[in-house]
Amino acid sequence: MNMLENTITKCVIATNQTYTEALKKAGAFGMEEQKAAFEMTYKAVLEILSQEAQDYLTTAVGDLNVYIAQQIEAAVSNNKKELKPVKEGE
């Protein structure tokens, strides 16, 4: 499971670096772009996992699609916390 979580985290970071950051800087990161970023990340995770790994993980967690989606959201949240700049006085 750690390997899956690491894969998801790396895919979230990659999407952020290659897609999200530029759009945010341009002020163009709305709901549609958020959905696209999620789909890019989700697709990247599935492309990395072999069918054998997907079958094993489905047995372990049940609905793999839901599990991956939840882990992507958690990784995005964690990534935001790590990247949040510290304000003066904090």
C-alpha positions as CSV (number, residue, x, y, z in Angstrom):
1,M,0.0,0.0,0.0
2,N,2.9,2.4,0.7
3,M,4.1,1.9,-2.9
4,L,0.6,2.9,-4.2
5,E,0.5,6.0,-1.9
6,N,4.1,7.0,-3.0
7,T,3.0,6.6,-6.6
8,I,0.0,8.8,-6.1
9,T,2.0,11.4,-4.2
10,K,4.6,11.5,-7.0
11,C,1.9,11.8,-9.7
12,V,0.2,14.7,-7.8
13,I,3.6,16.5,-7.5
14,A,4.2,15.9,-11.2
15,T,0.8,17.3,-12.2
16,N,1.4,20.3,-10.0
17,Q,4.7,21.0,-11.5
18,T,3.8,20.5,-15.2
19,Y,0.2,21.8,-15.2
20,T,-1.2,23.4,-12.1
21,E,1.5,25.9,-11.1
22,A,1.6,27.6,-14.5
23,L,-2.2,28.0,-14.5
24,K,-2.3,29.3,-11.0
25,K,0.4,31.9,-11.8
26,A,-1.7,33.0,-14.8
27,G,-4.8,33.2,-12.6
28,A,-6.5,30.6,-14.8
29,F,-6.9,27.6,-12.4
30,G,-10.7,27.2,-12.1
31,M,-13.0,24.3,-11.6
32,E,-12.5,22.9,-15.1
33,E,-8.7,23.0,-14.7
34,Q,-9.0,21.3,-11.3
35,K,-11.0,18.5,-12.9
36,A,-8.4,18.2,-15.7
37,A,-5.6,18.1,-13.1
38,F,-7.4,15.4,-11.2
39,E,-8.0,13.3,-14.4
40,M,-4.3,13.7,-15.5
41,T,-3.1,12.5,-12.1
42,Y,-5.6,9.6,-11.9
43,K,-4.7,8.5,-15.4
44,A,-1.0,8.7,-14.6
45,V,-1.4,6.5,-11.5
46,L,-3.3,3.8,-13.5
47,E,-0.7,3.9,-16.3
48,I,2.0,3.1,-13.7
49,L,0.1,0.2,-12.1
50,S,0.3,-3.1,-13.8
51,Q,-3.0,-5.1,-14.2
52,E,-1.7,-7.5,-11.7
53,A,-1.1,-4.7,-9.2
54,Q,-4.6,-3.3,-9.9
55,D,-6.1,-6.8,-9.3
56,Y,-4.2,-7.2,-6.0
57,L,-5.1,-3.7,-4.8
58,T,-8.8,-4.2,-5.7
59,T,-8.8,-7.3,-3.5
60,A,-7.0,-5.4,-0.7
61,V,-9.1,-2.2,-0.7
62,G,-12.3,-3.0,-2.5
63,D,-13.1,-0.2,-5.0
64,L,-9.7,0.7,-6.3
65,N,-11.1,3.7,-8.2
66,V,-12.6,5.3,-5.1
67,Y,-9.5,4.5,-3.1
68,I,-7.2,6.2,-5.7
69,A,-9.5,9.2,-5.9
70,Q,-9.5,9.6,-2.1
71,Q,-5.7,9.3,-2.0
72,I,-5.2,11.8,-4.7
73,E,-7.4,14.3,-2.8
74,A,-5.4,13.6,0.4
75,A,-2.1,14.0,-1.4
76,V,-3.2,17.3,-3.0
77,S,-4.2,18.5,0.5
78,N,-0.9,17.5,2.0
79,N,1.0,19.0,-0.9
80,K,-0.8,22.3,-0.4
81,K,0.1,22.3,3.3
82,E,3.8,21.6,2.5
83,L,4.0,24.4,-0.1
84,K,2.1,27.0,1.9
85,P,4.4,30.0,2.5
86,V,4.9,31.0,6.1
87,K,3.6,34.5,6.9
88,E,5.6,36.9,9.0
89,G,4.8,36.5,12.7
90,E,3.8,32.8,12.4
